[in-house]
Amino acid sequence: MNPLSRGERSFPPSPLPVPHPTLTLLKGGSLTEMVGFLTKKGINMKKYALIGHPLGHSLSPQIHSRLMELSGTEGSYEKLDIPPEELKDSYAKLSEYDGFNITIPHKVGIIPYCERLDASAERFGSVNCVKNGAEKTGYNTDVFGFSRSIEMLGADLASHVLVIGCGGVGKMIAAETAYKGGDVTVAVLPEYLVDAEKTISSIKSKMPRARIKTAEIKNRILSAGDFGSTIPGFDLIINASPVGMFPKTDAMPCSEEILRHTDFVFDVVYNPKETLLTKTAESLGKKAMTGMAMLVLQAAAAQEIWNGCKFEQNDLKHLISDMESLI
């Protein structure tokens, strides 16, 4: 009997099962087709990492993931906490990555791993980016991130520049500013004056014509009195110290009076996203920027080195803003 005459429902025949393309390739596809398919599916993803110790919270994985999305790169980015005493034993593992970034305390210790140093790394004796490949090459993308941040701010390093602080990042900033033709004053606390003078001697040994000198911060905060009877005018003031960083956000490295004698302010601190220094500068009509730009732009420079890509400035500005919103 016809099932429809009894009011029974009729269903269309089930379609024949379609084999998964991977199984088809495994059964009879060519090796070229199989490799091509697996590559498209991300099996051959690029591998990157950040090494340091200790590695707490870091925005680097989020930043690099976004940059890889922008460039169309299939890749992963992870954190590797490696104590100093284990760095040399980690060389084999590090060589498995397409590239990696380096933070404290390994920026100098990683140099023996490198078979070649880019000019940026040679100039500062510090490596924060390695590209593996035919030869392991070390770079310093901090300097790219810094110089591009200053360009984005609209300032010029070939001008009168005050750098407050002379630690790791301060040394790089002072040297790069002198290299770009700036007239640099490095202001430090009394206990760091000898180290700052050594840094200046090192810079002048490589650049005899460098215009760079020190100023002593006598009362924990740089004030007009530290310059004598006349406050010099600076085109750009750079805070390369941790003053104003979370959780001690109610501090500035210099007095408001000093800020009145400049046009631009750059603060390497990026947490909080607006420091007391930058907020005060902007209230005085100065153009100011915090360090998130430097963090993002040095990462962009690393991706350009690793993958040969380029990024639109508007995309980078949006990324900087998005990262600031995470703080």
C-alpha positions in Angstrom: 0.0 0.0 0.0 1.1 3.5 -0.7 2.2 5.0 2.6 0.7 8.4 1.7 -2.8 6.8 1.5 -2.5 6.0 5.2 -1.4 9.6 6.1 2.2 8.5 6.9 5.0 11.1 6.3 7.4 10.5 3.5 11.1 11.5 3.9 13.6 12.1 1.1 16.3 9.6 0.9 19.4 10.4 3.0 22.3 11.7 0.9 25.3 9.5 0.4 28.1 10.3 2.9 30.8 12.6 1.5 34.3 11.7 2.6 36.3 14.3 4.5 38.8 15.9 2.1 41.7 15.0 4.4 40.7 11.3 4.2 40.4 11.5 0.5 43.9 12.9 0.2 45.3 10.4 2.6 43.7 7.5 0.6 44.6 8.7 -2.9 45.6 12.3 -3.1 49.1 13.4 -4.2 51.7 14.5 -1.7 51.6 18.0 -3.2 47.8 18.2 -2.7 48.1 16.9 0.8 50.8 19.5 1.8 48.8 22.3 0.2 45.6 21.3 2.0 47.3 20.9 5.4 49.1 24.3 5.0 45.8 26.0 4.2 44.3 24.4 7.4 47.1 26.0 9.5 49.2 22.9 10.1 52.2 24.9 8.9 51.5 27.9 11.1 54.4 30.2 12.0 55.5 30.0 15.6 56.6 33.0 17.7 57.3 33.6 21.3 58.3 36.0 24.0 61.1 35.0 26.4 62.0 36.6 29.7 61.9 36.0 33.5 59.7 36.4 35.3 56.9 36.8 32.8 53.8 38.1 34.4 50.9 39.7 32.6 51.9 40.8 29.1 50.0 42.3 26.2 52.4 40.9 23.7 50.4 37.9 22.7 47.3 40.0 22.1 49.3 42.6 20.1 51.0 40.0 17.9 47.8 38.1 17.3 46.2 41.3 16.0 49.2 42.1 13.9 49.1 38.7 12.3 45.4 39.1 11.6 46.2 42.4 9.9 49.0 40.9 7.7 47.1 37.7 7.0 49.8 35.6 8.7 48.8 32.2 10.1 50.7 32.0 13.4 50.8 31.5 17.1 52.6 33.6 19.8 53.3 32.3 23.3 55.2 33.2 26.4 58.2 31.2 27.6 59.4 31.9 31.1 63.1 31.1 31.1 65.4 31.8 34.1 68.8 33.2 33.2 70.6 30.0 34.2 68.5 28.0 31.8 68.9 30.3 28.8 71.8 28.5 27.1 70.1 25.1 27.6 67.0 26.5 25.8 68.8 27.3 22.6 67.6 24.1 20.8 64.0 24.8 21.8 64.2 28.5 20.7 65.6 27.4 17.3 62.2 25.6 16.6 60.5 29.0 16.4 60.4 31.2 13.3 61.3 34.1 15.6 61.0 35.3 19.1 61.0 38.5 21.2 63.3 39.0 24.3 62.6 41.0 27.4 64.3 41.4 30.8 66.7 39.9 31.7 67.8 38.3 28.4 68.4 41.2 26.1 72.2 40.9 26.4 72.4 37.2 27.3 70.7 36.2 24.1 73.5 37.7 21.9 75.7 34.5 21.9 72.7 32.7 20.4 72.7 35.0 17.4 74.9 34.3 14.3 74.6 37.9 13.1 73.5 41.2 14.6 71.6 43.8 12.7 73.0 47.4 13.0 70.2 48.3 15.4 71.4 45.6 17.9 75.1 46.3 17.4 74.6 50.0 18.1 72.9 49.4 21.5 74.5 46.0 22.4 71.0 44.8 23.1 68.7 42.3 21.3 64.9 42.1 21.8 64.0 40.4 18.5 65.5 37.3 16.8 64.6 35.9 13.4 65.5 32.3 12.9 66.3 30.9 9.4 69.4 30.5 7.3 71.1 32.4 10.1 69.9 33.5 13.5 69.8 37.3 13.3 69.3 39.6 16.3 67.6 43.0 16.1 66.6 45.8 18.4 63.1 46.8 17.5 62.7 48.9 20.7 64.5 51.6 18.8 62.1 51.3 15.9 59.1 51.5 18.2 60.6 54.6 20.0 61.5 56.5 16.8 58.2 55.7 15.1 56.3 56.8 18.3 58.1 60.2 18.2 57.1 60.5 14.5 53.5 59.7 15.3 53.6 62.3 18.1 54.8 64.9 15.6 58.0 65.7 17.3 61.6 65.6 16.0 64.5 63.9 17.7 66.9 66.3 15.9 66.1 69.1 18.4 66.6 70.0 22.1 65.5 66.9 24.0 65.3 66.2 27.8 65.5 62.5 28.8 64.5 61.8 32.4 66.1 58.5 33.5 69.0 56.4 32.2 68.1 52.8 32.8 67.8 50.2 30.0 65.3 52.0 27.9 66.7 55.4 28.9 70.1 54.5 27.6 68.6 53.4 24.2 66.5 56.6 24.0 69.5 58.9 24.8 71.8 57.1 22.3 69.2 57.1 19.5 68.3 60.8 20.1 72.0 61.7 19.9 72.4 59.5 16.8 69.5 61.4 15.1 71.3 64.7 15.8 69.5 65.8 19.0 71.0 68.0 21.6 70.3 65.8 24.6 70.2 66.4 28.4 69.9 63.3 30.5 68.5 64.0 34.0 69.0 61.4 36.7 69.0 61.1 40.5 72.3 61.5 42.3 72.8 57.7 42.8 72.6 57.1 39.1 74.8 60.0 38.0 78.0 57.9 37.6 76.2 55.3 35.5 74.7 58.1 33.3 78.2 59.5 32.8 79.4 56.1 31.7 76.6 55.9 29.2 77.4 59.3 27.8 81.1 58.3 27.5 80.1 55.1 25.6 77.9 57.1 23.3 80.6 59.7 22.6 83.1 56.9 21.9 80.9 55.8 19.0 79.7 59.2 18.1 82.4 61.8 18.9 80.2 64.7 17.8 77.2 63.7 19.9 75.7 66.6 21.9 74.8 65.0 25.2 75.2 65.9 28.8 73.8 65.1 32.3 71.7 67.1 34.8 71.3 66.0 38.4 67.8 65.7 40.0 68.5 67.0 43.5 65.2 66.6 45.2 63.6 63.4 43.7 61.7 65.4 41.1 63.3 67.5 38.4 62.6 71.2 39.0 63.6 74.5 37.6 66.3 74.9 40.3 68.2 71.9 39.0 69.1 74.0 35.9 70.4 77.0 37.8 69.1 80.5 37.2 67.6 79.9 33.8 65.3 77.0 32.7 66.4 75.8 29.3 63.7 75.4 26.7 63.2 71.8 25.4 61.4 70.9 22.2 60.7 67.4 23.6 60.6 65.9 27.1 60.9 62.1 27.4 60.2 60.3 30.6 62.3 57.1 30.5 61.8 56.3 34.2 59.1 54.3 35.9 57.8 57.4 37.8 54.0 57.6 37.3 53.6 53.8 36.6 50.7 51.9 38.2 50.1 51.6 41.1 52.0 54.9 42.0 50.1 57.0 39.5 50.0 60.2 41.4 53.7 61.1 40.7 55.5 63.0 37.9 59.2 62.9 37.2 59.4 66.7 36.7 57.6 69.8 37.9 54.8 71.6 36.0 57.2 74.5 35.5 59.5 72.3 33.5 56.6 71.2 31.3 55.8 74.9 30.5 59.1 75.1 28.7 58.5 72.4 26.1 56.3 71.6 23.1 56.0 67.8 23.2 56.0 65.1 25.9 56.5 61.4 25.5 56.1 59.0 28.5 57.4 55.4 28.1 54.9 54.4 30.9 51.8 52.8 29.4 49.9 51.8 32.5 47.9 53.9 33.2 47.0 54.8 29.7 47.1 58.4 30.6 49.8 59.3 33.2 49.8 62.4 35.4 52.7 63.6 33.3 50.8 63.5 30.0 47.6 64.8 31.5 49.4 67.8 33.0 51.2 68.4 29.7 48.0 68.4 27.7 46.3 70.7 30.2 49.1 73.2 29.4 48.4 72.9 25.7 51.3 70.5 25.0 51.0 67.4 22.7 51.6 64.3 24.7 51.7 60.5 24.2 52.2 57.5 26.5 54.2 54.3 25.9 51.6 52.0 24.4 52.5 53.3 21.0 56.1 52.3 21.5 55.0 48.8 22.7 52.8 48.2 19.7 55.1 49.8 17.1 58.1 47.7 18.3 55.9 44.6 17.9 54.9 45.8 14.4 58.6 46.2 13.5 59.2 42.6 14.7 56.4 41.3 12.5 57.8 43.2 9.5 61.2 41.6 10.1 59.7 38.1 10.5 57.2 38.2 7.6 58.2 41.0 5.3 54.8 42.7 5.8 53.9 46.4 6.1 51.1 48.0 8.3 48.9 51.0 7.6 49.3 53.7 10.2 45.6 54.0 10.8 45.5 50.2 11.6 48.3 50.7 14.1 46.6 53.7 15.7 43.4 51.6 16.1 45.5 48.8 17.6 47.2 51.2 20.1 43.8 52.5 21.1 42.4 48.9 21.5 45.3 47.9 23.7 45.0 51.0 25.9 41.3 50.0 26.5 42.6 46.7 28.0 44.4 48.5 30.8 
